[in-house]
Amino acid sequence: MAFMPPDADERQRAVGSLADLPPHLQRAFTPGAEFDPVPTPGRRDWLAVKREPRQTFERFIRTSSNRPTPARPDFYLQPIGDFSPEALALLDRLQRFGSAFFARAMRVLPALSVEGRGIGARRNPYTDVCQLKTRDILALLARQLPPDACFVLGVTTNDLFPHETWSFVFGEALLDDRVGIFSVARYDPRFYDQPADGTLLLQRSCKVLVHEACHMLGVRHCVFFNCLMNGSNHLAESDRRPLHLCPIDLRKLQWALGFDVAERCRRLLAFWREVGVGDEADWIERRLAAIEQPSPQA
């Protein structure tokens, strides 16, 4: 059966009751005009070919199994393979964005060499680009997971493939093992013989970083709103995703991590202003103003 986008009532139910929350959280999690409903998918889009469970907030809190604990508090980025000075600068920005997005430090581990690690590789038959096998990388990350890690997310400049029948994959995660991997290779316009665009590369890479990390915290693909947690089947669909979470997934993340939603907005606002992404900074600024508006007097 073809995917049918949820209506406004179903989207509201997916947020869950806000009655017992303080006013600023009610404002943060109330769907408004600035959040677009998920569109009807095109023929090649994710929701046209994948059946996704409708993970409401209530379902998330019943089933989520990976939250930071005193024994496992840390979020780690694991560079894999060689990084040029340009790629290292991107990695630094990704670490700072991840720290702002989750409102907690995201740490970078020393880079792992590919050689001698049992990581399969091949030449892509269509692009002739060297690719690394995600399943081998994930197994390696799981074997050496730091004891204090809530999760480890690998990042590489190499293209990736999951198994021989797939041409490529942007990223992959093993939720039970608390490890994931993503590549920035196909987010660089130069991969498609287009002019370099550092801002576009950064935005695309930021999206996949926190998308995969949210998966490792138990957040499934969003089927309610146009949201950073939407699935994507191709680059154009990924580019259509916003850089922010819908109210449902923001509530999931806040419940899991316990951050101050206004302070998180301020950190994200500072990051996007610094890197010159004005549209997203303006959007965050509007959300911050809405969250911090004075409550009406009784």
N, C-alpha and C positions, 0 to 999 in steps of 0.2 A: 504494500500500500504506500502511495506517495506521501511524503512528509507534509503535514499540515501545521503551519505555525500556530502556536498557542495564542488564544485571544487574551484580551486585557484582564479578564477575571482570572484566568489560569496563571498569567504572569504574576498577578498580585498574590494569589494563593502560594505560588512558589517562593515568594519572599518570606512568608510566614507571618504570624501575628507580631506586631510591633508594640502592642499596648503596654507591655511591662518594661519597655526600654526607656532610657532617659531621652528627652526631646532631641538632643543633637544627634543621637543614633537613629531615632525615628526619621529625622530629616535626611540622614545619610543613606538610609536603606529604602526610602519611599521612591518608587519609580515616577519619574517626571518626564517632561517633554524633551529633556536633553538625552534621554535614553531611547534609542530607536528599537522597535521590535525586530526580531530576527526576520530577514526577508525569506520569501519563497525561494528555495534553491534553484539554480540553473541546472541544466542537464548534467554537467560535469562537476557540480559542487558537492561538498562533503555530505550534506544531508540528503542529497539525491541518491547516494550510493551506500551510505552507512546508516544503520539503525542505532540511534543513541537513546539510552535511558534518560528520562526527564528527572534529573537530580535536583529536587527542591532543597531548600535550606533544611527542612525537617529530616529529609532522607539523608542528607549529608551528615548531620550530627548523630544520626543513628549508626552510620556505617563507616565514618572516617576513622582510620586506625593509626595515622602517623601525624602526631603533633610534637612540637618541641617539649622536652622534659628536662628536669635538672641534670639528668645523666646524659642526655643527647640533645643539647641546645643548639648546635651549630649548623649553619647552612654553608656548604662548601662549593666553590667552583674549581674544577679540575682541568687545567689546560692539558691537551693531549697532542703530541707532535710538535713540530717547529712553529714558532711564532716570529714573524718579522717585526721590526720596530713599529710599523703601522698597525699590525695585528695586536701587539702588546698595548698600544694606546687604546684600541677598541676594547680590549679585555679590561683595562682600567675603568673605562666608562661603564661597561657592563656590570662590573663589581659595584660601582657607586649607584647605578640605577637599581640593581637588585636590592641593595641595602635600603634605599629609599622606598622601594615598592613594598617590601616586607616590613619596613620600619624596624629592622634589626640588622646587625652586621652580617654581611655575606663575605666569607673569607676565601682567599685564593690559595690553593695548594701549589707546591712546586710542580713544574711541568713534568709529564710522563713521556718518555721516549717511546716511539712505536716499535723500534727494532727489538727483537728478542722477547717480545711480550705475548706471542701467540695470537696476534691480531691478523685475521685474514685480510687480504687485499686483492684487488683486481683492477683491470682497465674497463671502464664503462663502455659497452659495445656501441653506444650512440654518440658519446662525447669524447671518447678516448681519454677521459680524465681518470687519474688514479683515485680509487675509493677504498675506504676502510669499512670493515664489517662491524655493524653496531652490536650484534649479539656477542662477539668476542670482547669488544670494549666493555660492554655492560658486565660480563662475567668477571673481567679483570677488576673493574671498579667495586663490584660486590665482594671480591676476595680481600680487598685491602681497604674496606670501609673504615674510617677512623672511628674509634669507640665513642667519641663524643658527637658524632654526626647525626643530625636529624635526617639529612640526605646529602648526597654528593651528585653534582651535575657536571658532567664532562662537557668541554667545549673544544672544538677543533676547527682548523681552517681547511682540513681535508673534506672532500665530498664523502658521503656515507651511503651504504646499502645494507638492508637487513638480512636478505638471503638472495639466492641466485635468481629467483623469479621476479624480483623487483628491480627496476632501473635505478632508483635512488630513494632516499628518505631524508627529510629535513632533520628529524630527531626521533628518539625513542626512549622509553623509560620502562623500568621494571619496578612497579609500585611496591610490591612486597619486599624487594631487596633495597629499596630507598636509593636507587641510582638511576641516572639518566644520562643521555648524551645528545648534543645537537651540534650541527655544523653551520658556520657562517658562510660557507663557500657559495651557495646558490642565492644568498641574500645580497651578494656583491654584484652590481650591474655589469661589472667587467666579465663576469662569468658568461654573460650573454653577448659579449662584444659590444657593450654599450659604454658610454663615458662613465668614468668614476664619479660616484656620488656618495661622499662620506656620511651625509646626513641620512640618506635613505638606507644605507647599510646599517647605520646605528639603530634607526627605528625598527627595521626588520629584525635585527639581532636582539634588541631589547624585548620585542614581542615574544620571540621563541624562548628566550631565557626564562621569563617568568611564567609563560604558558606551561612549559615542561615542569618547572618547579612547583607550580600549583597542582599539577597532576600528582606529584609525589606527596603532596599534602592531602590528597584525596578528592580534589575538585575535578569533576568530570567535565566533558565538553558541554558548553552552554547551548541550549536549544530554545531559549526564551527571548533573548535580546541580541542585538548586534554588540558583541562582547569580545574582549581579548581571549576568552576561553572558547570561542567558536572553533570547531574543527576546520581544517582547510585541506583541500585535495590538490591544490595547485597554487602557484605564486600569486596570481591575480586575486584569488580568494583570500589568501593570507594578507595581502596588501589592503583588502577591504576591511579587515578587522581593525577596531580602534585600539589605542594604546592603553585603555583603561578597562576596568571591570564593570559589569552591570551591577545593580543593587543586590541581586541574589548572590552573586559570587563574591562581592565585597563583604557581604554579611558572613558568608562562610569563612572567608579569610580572617576577618576580625574576630570571629568566634574562636578560630583555631589558634590565633597568635595573640589576641588581647591588646592590640595596639590602640593608640589614641587616633581616631580617624582624622581629626583636624591637623594634628601634628604630622601625620603621614602625608596629607595633602600639601602641607608647607614644604616638606622635604622633596616631594615630587615636583612641586612648582619651582623650587630653587634649581633642581637638576635640569628641567626642560628650559628654563630661562638661560642657564649657563651654556647649554649646548645649542641654543638658538632654534629650538622647535617651538615657535610662537603659538601655533594653533593648539597644541596640546597644553602648553602653559596657560593659555587663556581659558581653556575648558576647565582645567584644574582650579584656576582662580575663581571661576564662577561657582564650581561645586563647593569650594571652601567658604565662599560668602554665604551660600545657601545653608551649609551646615552650621555656621557660626551666627546666623541671624538670631537676634534676641527673641526669646519665647514671649508670646503674648501674655500680658498680665491677666490674672484671674479676676 
